Amino acid sequence: MTETRVLSLNNLSKRFGSVVANDAVSIDLHRGEVLALLGENGAGKTTLMNMLFGHYMPDSGSIDVADEAGEMHQLTLGHPQAALDAGIGMVHQHFTLAENLTVLDSILLGSESLLSWRHNRRAARKKVDRIIERTGLAAPLDEKVGKLTVGERQRVEILKALYHDVRILVLDEPTAVLTPQEADTLFENIGAMTNEGLSVIFISHKLREVLAFSHRIVVLRHGKKAGEIATSDADERVIARMMVGADTPATPRDAMEPGAPVLQLKAATFKSDNARTTLRSVDLTIHAHEVVGIAGVSGNGQSTLARMVSGLASPDSGEMWVSGNRINRFTPPVMQKAGVGRIPEDRHHDGVIGAMSVVENLVLERLNDAEVQKRGFLRQKSIRDHAEKLSKDYDIRGPGIDADARLLSGGNIQKLILARVFECMPDLILANQPTRGLDMGAAAEVARRLMEARTRGAGVLLISEDLDEILALSDRVVVIHDGQLIEAHSKDRETIGLMMAGEHA
């Protein structure tokens, strides 16, 4: 790392109506530096990066970026192409890939003029292969994007940015779906690239990797720059205090005696032409008062396991039992009636109906309850009173309960889903990536709610690609690889990471 500036954000401010997203934020980035940008959900991190990349126009302030010779020039604001031309690449938290294109075509998209009639795919593929070899980010180049898992799409986004030979790379939660070894490899290779002059800003909630791989940390709070510290002078407690203004409480997790089985899978098999969605004779038992964590790299069958427990997919063979009752029909209403509560992987796509209000989303799964309707007529006052109570109990913040759910932040959408699930007191809770993209405070609240449900007597099936979360919350850890489940007999991080990569006895 050098002291040569390659980027300066100068007093950037942005408002959305009465909400101040960024308030006179100034940040410098140096050549070869890895800068971690931290803050709670709604602190303004993504808004700030969207102004850098030209998606948003600042209300005030300016951005200066260095050219290849090192001279600083003012960036034209509000134009993504200007950012790309200046050598700035961004991997967004919410993906921007065309689902009908192959992975290779998605990576190449935008690299040539639409008027160009020549395209050397062989050379382009070789370049992508070299990037994959250098970073360890494997991707099925001939597969359609629409068939990829969430984790695989994230890898494609990173490859796409690197393909465009960027000099400044912005990564939003880059390792959410990688094994510890893959994350270490990615950052080691990013480190090698920073030695060659690449400068990186990365947004992450994983403090372990922030402390291990960044040079400097900038924290935003309520849209303002709350602090800046050299990583060598920081620790988790210092960072948490900067982010939330106080220490983040640890999640209590007392030892408990497992109760009766709430989920039993017996030789459950799901056959598919796509290896990433295949399950191979899976056996799994989860008891009351127990959290079982499923650790694995995205694309090894987690999505099918979650869909099966949700009632969205039927096994081709084998059995499923919930709270002692065999499941013969696999539909969401059947699973809900059996006592399954579902926290889906994609909260925006599968968790809420964005065009419906907060009130309507909170009551979606209770439309047959006597408190909600009588003789086919909705009890509007009861529904609203209940929604107000849940919004207060779960601290769902936003424009109000009558606002569309799509207007809520990711963290508040997750709170809405938690409220809807936990109020029904389910026997089994499917928690699929429950804290992905959430800040420390919101993630701690999700963990606390899951532990409360465990204490009450629920069993929890926790599917997560965050190994820290698995190790912190689970009573037992099961690794999924190539559609098979393997019990982990210890919570050793390195051992589990190797099992996730397919290396096990």
NORURKA-V205379 format. One record per helix or strand of 2 or more residues. SS is the DSSP state (alpha for helix, beta for strand). FROM is the first residue (numbers start at 1). TO is the last residue. If there is no record, write none. Layout:
BEGIN
SS;FROM;TO
SS;FROM;TO
END
This chain:
BEGIN
beta;5;16
beta;19;30
beta;34;38
alpha;45;52
beta;60;66
beta;72;74
alpha;80;85
beta;88;91
alpha;103;108
alpha;121;135
alpha;145;147
alpha;150;163
beta;168;172
alpha;180;195
beta;199;203
alpha;207;213
beta;216;221
beta;224;230
alpha;231;233
alpha;236;244
beta;261;270
alpha;275;277
beta;279;287
beta;290;295
alpha;302;310
beta;317;322
beta;325;326
alpha;332;338
beta;340;343
alpha;347;351
alpha;358;366
beta;373;374
beta;377;378
alpha;380;393
alpha;405;407
alpha;410;422
beta;428;432
alpha;440;456
beta;459;464
alpha;467;473
beta;476;481
beta;484;488
alpha;493;500
END
